[in-house]
Amino acid sequence: MQPPSSQHANFLTVTPSARSKTFQPVKLILCLLAASLFWLLNALNKTGYSRNVNYPIQFVYDDSLYIPTTPLPQTITLNLVGSGWYLFGQAFLPFQNDPIKYVVNNPLRAKSINTSVLAEALDEQAKNLRVNYIVADTFELGFDRRTIKTIHLVADSLHLNMAPRHVVTSLINITPNTITVEGPAKLLKGVSDTLVVRIPGQRIAQNYDEELSINHFKHPLLKVSTEKVFVSFEVGELLSVEQ
């Protein structure tokens, strides 16, 4: 038997050079990932990037003397300038941000947030970031003096609905007989020092002892010392006098 020809042997044999040219997608993907990671790390090291960030803010004022009459914002949107690393952290790790402390020196005269003061406060707190601008036209502020007013409670005895021949035979007790209302001075200025408590009930014929609600102060800026009072009094029946 004759050995196969050299041409036929070359056709069946795969040379090393042919194996090296085989397409390998895993290696290609790994190379692309490594190149992308290198590009990202190099880009984050550069400065001059800007980004809008929601930053927490804390207003510092004497809350024992003043009360805000408009809701104070919890966060403020800032356009920050800095390196890619720091802006990356602001975007994906916002929980690490301590609130900006904005001091309100004269609350009664403060009408809006001073953007220059706010920028200085952040520059002192975040050394590696700079405020480019605040993403808002204005932030209104409103404060008033915090006032506490004492109000005396008086029972509405003229409109009691008593059963026939039944009358009140004792003092009408209200516990507590005074309440305090805390809030802005302008709101409390027109509040009376006395509050008449209406006593519900139809054809009252027995001693009265009920818990009643005080629903006269529903404004969100007003704080009442209590919203419940106890009212009690004794009831007697008039006896007819026979002729």
C-alpha positions as CSV (number, residue, x, y, z in Angstrom):
1,M,0.0,0.0,0.0
2,Q,1.3,3.4,-0.9
3,P,1.5,6.2,1.7
4,P,-0.9,9.1,1.3
5,S,0.4,11.9,-0.8
6,S,1.8,15.0,0.9
7,Q,-1.0,17.1,-0.5
8,H,-3.7,14.9,1.2
9,A,-1.7,14.9,4.5
10,N,-1.6,18.7,4.6
11,F,-5.4,18.8,4.0
12,L,-6.1,16.7,7.1
13,T,-3.6,18.4,9.5
14,V,-4.4,21.7,11.3
15,T,-1.3,23.8,11.7
16,P,-0.6,25.9,14.9
17,S,-0.9,29.1,12.9
18,A,-4.5,28.2,11.9
19,R,-5.5,27.6,15.5
20,S,-4.2,30.9,16.7
21,K,-6.5,32.7,14.2
22,T,-9.7,31.2,15.7
23,F,-12.2,33.9,17.0
24,Q,-12.4,34.0,20.8
25,P,-15.3,36.3,21.9
26,V,-14.6,35.9,25.7
27,K,-11.2,37.4,25.4
28,L,-12.6,40.2,23.2
29,I,-15.2,41.0,25.9
30,L,-12.6,41.0,28.7
31,C,-10.4,43.4,26.7
32,L,-13.3,45.8,26.1
33,L,-14.3,45.7,29.8
34,A,-10.7,46.4,30.8
35,A,-10.5,49.3,28.3
36,S,-13.8,50.8,29.5
37,L,-12.7,50.5,33.2
38,F,-9.4,52.2,32.4
39,W,-11.2,55.0,30.6
40,L,-13.7,55.5,33.4
41,L,-11.1,55.6,36.1
42,N,-9.1,58.1,34.1
43,A,-12.1,60.3,33.5
44,L,-13.1,60.3,37.2
45,N,-9.7,61.6,38.1
46,K,-10.3,64.8,36.0
47,T,-11.8,68.0,37.4
48,G,-14.3,70.5,36.0
49,Y,-17.3,68.2,36.0
50,S,-20.7,69.6,37.0
51,R,-23.8,67.9,38.2
52,N,-27.2,68.7,39.8
53,V,-27.5,67.2,43.3
54,N,-30.3,67.2,45.8
55,Y,-28.6,68.3,49.0
56,P,-30.1,68.2,52.5
57,I,-30.5,71.5,54.2
58,Q,-31.0,72.4,57.9
59,F,-32.2,75.8,59.0
60,V,-30.6,77.1,62.2
61,Y,-32.7,79.7,64.2
62,D,-34.0,80.1,67.7
63,D,-37.2,78.0,67.5
64,S,-38.2,78.9,71.1
65,L,-38.8,82.5,69.9
66,Y,-39.7,82.1,66.2
67,I,-41.9,79.8,64.1
68,P,-41.9,79.3,60.3
69,T,-45.1,80.4,58.7
70,T,-44.2,78.7,55.4
71,P,-42.9,75.1,55.1
72,L,-39.1,75.0,55.1
73,P,-37.5,72.9,52.4
74,Q,-35.8,69.7,53.4
75,T,-33.5,69.6,50.4
76,I,-32.2,72.0,47.9
77,T,-31.0,71.3,44.3
78,L,-27.5,72.6,43.6
79,N,-25.3,72.5,40.6
80,L,-21.9,71.4,41.9
81,V,-18.5,71.5,40.3
82,G,-15.7,69.2,41.2
83,S,-13.7,66.1,40.3
84,G,-15.5,63.1,38.8
85,W,-14.9,61.0,41.9
86,Y,-16.6,63.4,44.3
87,L,-19.6,64.0,42.0
88,F,-19.9,60.3,41.5
89,G,-20.1,59.9,45.3
90,Q,-22.8,62.7,45.5
91,A,-24.8,60.9,42.8
92,F,-24.8,57.4,44.2
93,L,-24.0,57.8,47.9
94,P,-26.3,60.7,48.9
95,F,-26.8,59.3,52.4
96,Q,-23.2,60.4,53.2
97,N,-24.1,64.1,52.9
98,D,-24.4,66.0,56.1
99,P,-27.1,68.7,55.8
100,I,-26.0,72.2,54.9
101,K,-26.5,74.4,58.0
102,Y,-28.1,77.6,56.9
103,V,-28.2,80.2,59.7
104,V,-31.2,82.6,59.8
105,N,-29.9,85.5,61.9
106,N,-33.0,87.7,61.8
107,P,-36.0,85.5,61.0
108,L,-38.6,88.3,61.0
109,R,-36.7,90.0,58.2
110,A,-35.8,86.9,56.2
111,K,-37.9,86.8,53.1
112,S,-35.9,84.3,51.0
113,I,-32.8,82.2,51.1
114,N,-29.6,84.1,50.5
115,T,-27.8,82.1,47.8
116,S,-24.4,83.6,48.5
117,V,-24.6,82.6,52.1
118,L,-25.8,79.1,51.1
119,A,-22.9,78.7,48.7
120,E,-20.4,79.8,51.4
121,A,-21.8,77.3,53.8
122,L,-21.4,74.4,51.4
123,D,-17.9,75.5,50.4
124,E,-16.9,75.3,54.1
125,Q,-18.5,71.9,54.5
126,A,-17.5,70.2,51.3
127,K,-13.9,71.2,50.5
128,N,-13.7,69.3,47.3
129,L,-16.9,70.7,45.7
130,R,-17.9,74.1,44.6
131,V,-21.4,75.5,44.1
132,N,-21.8,76.6,40.5
133,Y,-25.4,77.8,41.0
134,I,-28.6,76.9,42.8
135,V,-31.3,75.3,40.6
136,A,-34.2,77.6,41.6
137,D,-35.3,81.1,41.1
138,T,-36.1,81.8,44.7
139,F,-36.8,80.1,48.0
140,E,-39.3,82.1,50.1
141,L,-39.0,82.2,53.8
142,G,-41.5,83.4,56.4
143,F,-41.3,83.6,60.2
144,D,-43.3,85.0,63.0
145,R,-42.9,85.3,66.8
146,R,-43.8,82.2,68.7
147,T,-46.6,83.0,71.1
148,I,-48.5,81.0,73.8
149,K,-52.0,82.1,74.8
150,T,-54.0,80.9,77.7
151,I,-57.8,80.5,77.1
152,H,-60.4,80.1,79.8
153,L,-63.2,77.6,79.1
154,V,-66.8,78.5,80.0
155,A,-69.7,76.1,79.8
156,D,-72.6,77.2,77.5
157,S,-75.3,76.8,80.2
158,L,-78.0,78.8,78.3
159,H,-78.4,76.2,75.5
160,L,-78.6,73.0,77.6
161,N,-81.3,70.7,76.4
162,M,-82.8,69.5,79.6
163,A,-85.7,67.0,80.0
164,P,-89.0,68.5,81.2
165,R,-89.0,69.5,84.9
166,H,-85.2,68.8,85.1
167,V,-82.6,71.4,86.0
168,V,-78.9,71.7,86.8
169,T,-78.4,71.5,90.5
170,S,-74.6,72.1,90.8
171,L,-71.8,74.0,89.2
172,I,-70.8,72.9,85.7
173,N,-67.3,71.6,86.1
174,I,-64.8,71.7,83.1
175,T,-61.5,69.9,83.5
176,P,-59.2,71.4,82.6
177,N,-60.8,74.8,82.8
178,T,-58.0,76.5,80.7
179,I,-56.0,75.5,77.7
180,T,-53.0,76.9,76.0
181,V,-52.6,77.5,72.3
182,E,-49.2,78.0,70.8
183,G,-48.5,79.4,67.3
184,P,-47.6,82.5,65.3
185,A,-48.4,85.8,66.9
186,K,-50.5,87.0,63.9
187,L,-52.8,84.0,64.1
188,L,-53.3,84.3,67.9
189,K,-53.9,88.0,67.9
190,G,-57.5,87.6,67.0
191,V,-58.2,84.6,69.3
192,S,-60.5,85.4,72.3
193,D,-59.3,84.8,75.9
194,T,-62.5,82.9,76.6
195,L,-63.9,79.9,74.8
196,V,-67.6,78.8,75.3
197,V,-67.9,75.0,75.4
198,R,-71.2,73.7,74.0
199,I,-72.6,70.8,75.9
200,P,-74.3,68.2,73.6
201,G,-77.1,66.0,74.7
202,Q,-80.9,65.8,74.2
203,R,-83.4,65.9,77.1
204,I,-80.8,65.5,79.8
205,A,-82.4,63.9,82.9
206,Q,-79.4,62.4,84.7
207,N,-76.1,63.5,86.2
208,Y,-73.8,64.5,83.3
209,D,-70.2,63.3,83.1
210,E,-68.8,63.3,79.5
211,E,-65.5,63.8,77.6
212,L,-65.9,66.5,75.0
213,S,-63.7,67.5,72.1
214,I,-62.3,70.9,71.5
215,N,-62.3,71.4,67.8
216,H,-61.8,75.1,67.5
217,F,-58.2,75.2,66.6
218,K,-57.5,73.2,63.4
219,H,-54.9,75.5,61.8
220,P,-51.7,73.4,61.1
221,L,-49.5,76.0,62.7
222,L,-51.5,76.0,66.0
223,K,-50.7,73.6,68.8
224,V,-53.2,73.1,71.6
225,S,-52.3,71.8,75.0
226,T,-55.3,69.4,74.9
227,E,-58.1,68.5,72.5
228,K,-60.3,66.8,75.2
229,V,-62.0,68.2,78.3
230,F,-64.3,66.6,80.9
231,V,-67.6,68.2,81.7
232,S,-69.7,67.2,84.7
233,F,-72.7,68.5,86.6
234,E,-75.6,67.2,88.7
235,V,-79.2,67.1,87.5
236,G,-82.4,67.2,89.7
237,E,-86.1,66.9,89.0
238,L,-88.5,69.6,90.1
239,L,-91.3,68.3,92.2
240,S,-94.8,69.6,91.7
241,V,-96.5,71.3,94.7
242,E,-100.0,69.9,95.3
243,Q,-102.7,72.4,96.1
